[in-house]
Amino acid sequence: MQITFGEMREMGLRDVLVYCHCGHHIALDADQWPDDMRLSDLEPRFVCQGCGYRGADVRPDFERGDGRAAIRGHRNTR
């Protein structure tokens, strides 16, 4: 995904979902990564604890964030 963590946060989203090809997944707080980092830059760094595969699909967690703000393109003023 070509979105940065800063752009994601501006849409009111604070968490990400990380999916392995084997089906394992985890939800993580995204505050630990800098605003200028792209979600896609992070994907090769993950190693699945279930199967050992390196690489993952990282997506914004729309369910835990303010999905209505994300759909409207709302910019967070924090």
C-alpha positions in Angstrom: 0.0 0.0 0.0 1.5 3.4 -1.0 -0.1 5.4 1.9 2.2 6.8 4.6 1.5 6.4 8.3 1.0 10.2 8.5 -1.6 10.1 5.8 -3.3 7.2 7.5 -3.4 9.1 10.8 -4.8 12.2 9.1 -7.8 10.1 8.1 -8.4 9.3 11.8 -6.9 5.8 11.7 -4.4 4.8 14.4 -4.0 1.0 14.0 -2.9 -1.4 11.3 -3.7 -5.1 10.5 -0.8 -7.3 9.5 -1.7 -10.4 7.4 0.6 -13.3 6.5 -0.1 -15.4 3.4 -0.7 -18.4 5.7 -3.7 -16.7 7.3 -2.2 -15.5 10.6 -2.9 -11.9 11.4 -2.4 -9.3 14.1 -3.7 -5.8 14.9 -1.1 -3.3 16.0 -1.0 0.3 17.2 0.7 2.3 14.4 2.1 5.1 16.6 5.5 3.4 16.8 6.2 4.2 13.1 7.1 7.7 11.7 4.7 9.7 9.7 6.8 9.6 6.5 7.1 5.8 6.4 4.9 4.0 3.9 2.9 1.0 5.0 4.4 -0.9 2.1 8.0 -0.2 3.3 7.2 -2.0 6.5 5.7 -5.2 4.9 9.0 -7.1 4.3 10.1 -6.6 7.9 7.5 -8.8 9.5 8.2 -12.5 10.2 5.1 -14.7 10.9 5.3 -16.3 14.4 3.1 -19.2 13.0 4.9 -20.3 9.8 8.1 -18.3 9.8 7.4 -16.6 6.5 9.0 -13.2 6.0 6.8 -10.5 4.6 3.2 -9.5 5.2 0.3 -7.4 3.9 -0.1 -4.2 6.1 -3.4 -2.4 5.9 -5.1 0.4 7.9 -7.6 -1.0 10.5 -10.8 0.7 9.5 -12.9 -1.1 12.2 -10.8 0.3 15.1 -10.4 3.8 13.6 -13.0 6.4 12.7 -14.1 4.8 9.4 -16.6 7.6 8.8 -13.8 10.2 8.9 -11.6 8.1 6.7 -14.4 7.8 4.1 -15.0 11.5 4.1 -11.3 12.2 3.9 -11.3 14.0 7.2 -8.0 15.4 8.3 -7.2 15.0 12.0 -6.0 18.3 13.5 -4.0 16.7 16.4 
